[in-house]
Amino acid sequence: MGKVCLECGEKIVGRADKKFCSDYCRNAYNNKVNKESRNLVRNVNNRLKKNYNILSNLNESGKTKVSKSRLLDANFDFNYITSIYTTKTGNTYFYVYDQGYLPLDGDFYLLIKKET
């Protein structure tokens, strides 16, 4: 009995170390195996894009003060950021790519755009 394709079970013809009968089966098999990790990455990237768009839309001038409720109303998720920057004075800015925010007193946030 010869080797069979890991995806479809068809008999494999060719090299001794071959695992799949075709490129289609190889791709289908690998897509199934990697599905969960790709979904996680896709979901995180979608959340980051949404947060970025919210910050961009609320911060048209490059520097704006907004309330926390306004961010939450737009479905901003504070758990998804790309970087943190702490100044010499101890202020901590949270960034989603080049759009950032600084928590202020009284549930307000200073939105800023990092100059590149």
C-alpha positions as CSV (number, residue, x, y, z in Angstrom):
1,M,0.0,0.0,0.0
2,G,1.4,3.4,-1.0
3,K,1.2,6.7,0.8
4,V,-2.1,8.7,0.8
5,C,-2.7,12.5,0.8
6,L,-3.1,14.0,4.2
7,E,-6.0,16.1,3.0
8,C,-8.2,13.9,0.7
9,G,-6.9,10.4,1.2
10,E,-6.1,9.9,-2.5
11,K,-3.0,7.8,-3.4
12,I,0.2,9.8,-3.8
13,V,2.3,9.4,-6.9
14,G,5.8,10.8,-7.0
15,R,8.6,11.5,-4.5
16,A,8.9,9.3,-1.4
17,D,8.6,12.3,1.0
18,K,5.5,13.8,-0.7
19,K,2.5,14.3,1.7
20,F,-0.2,15.8,-0.6
21,C,-1.5,14.8,-4.0
22,S,-1.8,18.4,-5.3
23,D,-1.1,22.0,-4.4
24,Y,-4.9,22.4,-3.7
25,C,-4.8,19.7,-1.0
26,R,-1.6,21.1,0.5
27,N,-3.1,24.6,0.7
28,A,-6.4,23.3,2.1
29,Y,-4.6,21.3,4.8
30,N,-2.4,24.1,5.9
31,N,-5.3,26.6,5.9
32,K,-7.2,24.2,8.3
33,V,-4.1,23.8,10.5
34,N,-3.4,27.5,10.8
35,K,-7.0,28.7,11.0
36,E,-7.0,29.6,14.7
37,S,-3.8,31.6,14.7
38,R,-4.9,33.5,11.6
39,N,-8.3,34.3,13.2
40,L,-6.6,35.8,16.3
41,V,-4.3,38.0,14.2
42,R,-7.1,39.1,12.0
43,N,-9.3,40.0,15.0
44,V,-6.5,41.9,16.7
45,N,-5.7,43.9,13.5
46,N,-9.4,44.7,13.0
47,R,-9.7,46.0,16.6
48,L,-6.5,48.1,16.1
49,K,-7.9,49.5,12.8
50,K,-11.2,50.4,14.5
51,N,-9.4,52.1,17.4
52,Y,-7.2,54.0,14.9
53,N,-10.2,55.2,12.9
54,I,-11.9,56.4,16.1
55,L,-8.9,58.4,17.2
56,S,-8.4,59.8,13.8
57,N,-12.0,60.9,13.4
58,L,-12.1,62.5,16.8
59,N,-8.7,64.2,16.4
60,E,-8.9,66.1,13.1
61,S,-6.7,69.0,14.3
62,G,-3.8,66.9,15.6
63,K,-4.4,67.8,19.3
64,T,-7.9,67.5,20.9
65,K,-9.4,67.0,24.3
66,V,-12.3,64.5,24.5
67,S,-14.2,62.8,27.3
68,K,-13.9,59.1,28.1
69,S,-17.6,58.7,27.4
70,R,-17.2,60.0,23.9
71,L,-14.5,57.4,23.2
72,L,-16.6,54.6,24.7
73,D,-19.7,55.8,22.7
74,A,-17.6,55.3,19.6
75,N,-16.7,51.7,20.9
76,F,-13.1,52.5,21.5
77,D,-11.3,49.6,23.3
78,F,-8.6,50.7,25.6
79,N,-7.1,47.2,25.7
80,Y,-5.8,47.4,22.1
81,I,-2.7,49.7,21.6
82,T,0.5,49.4,19.6
83,S,2.9,51.3,21.9
84,I,3.4,53.2,25.1
85,Y,5.6,56.3,25.6
86,T,6.5,57.8,29.0
87,T,7.9,61.3,29.0
88,K,10.6,62.6,31.3
89,T,7.9,64.2,33.4
90,G,6.2,60.9,33.9
91,N,3.2,61.3,31.5
92,T,2.3,58.1,29.8
93,Y,1.0,58.3,26.2
94,F,-0.8,55.3,24.7
95,Y,-0.5,54.9,20.9
96,V,-2.4,53.1,18.1
97,Y,0.2,53.6,15.4
98,D,0.7,57.4,15.1
99,Q,-2.6,58.3,17.0
100,G,-2.1,58.6,20.7
101,Y,-3.9,59.6,23.9
102,L,-3.0,60.8,27.3
103,P,-5.3,60.2,30.2
104,L,-6.1,63.5,32.0
105,D,-7.9,64.2,35.3
106,G,-11.7,64.0,35.3
107,D,-12.2,61.2,32.8
108,F,-10.8,63.3,29.9
109,Y,-8.2,62.3,27.3
110,L,-5.8,64.4,25.3
111,L,-5.7,63.0,21.7
112,I,-2.5,63.7,19.8
113,K,-1.0,62.7,16.5
114,K,2.7,61.8,16.5
115,E,4.7,63.8,14.0
116,T,6.7,61.5,11.7
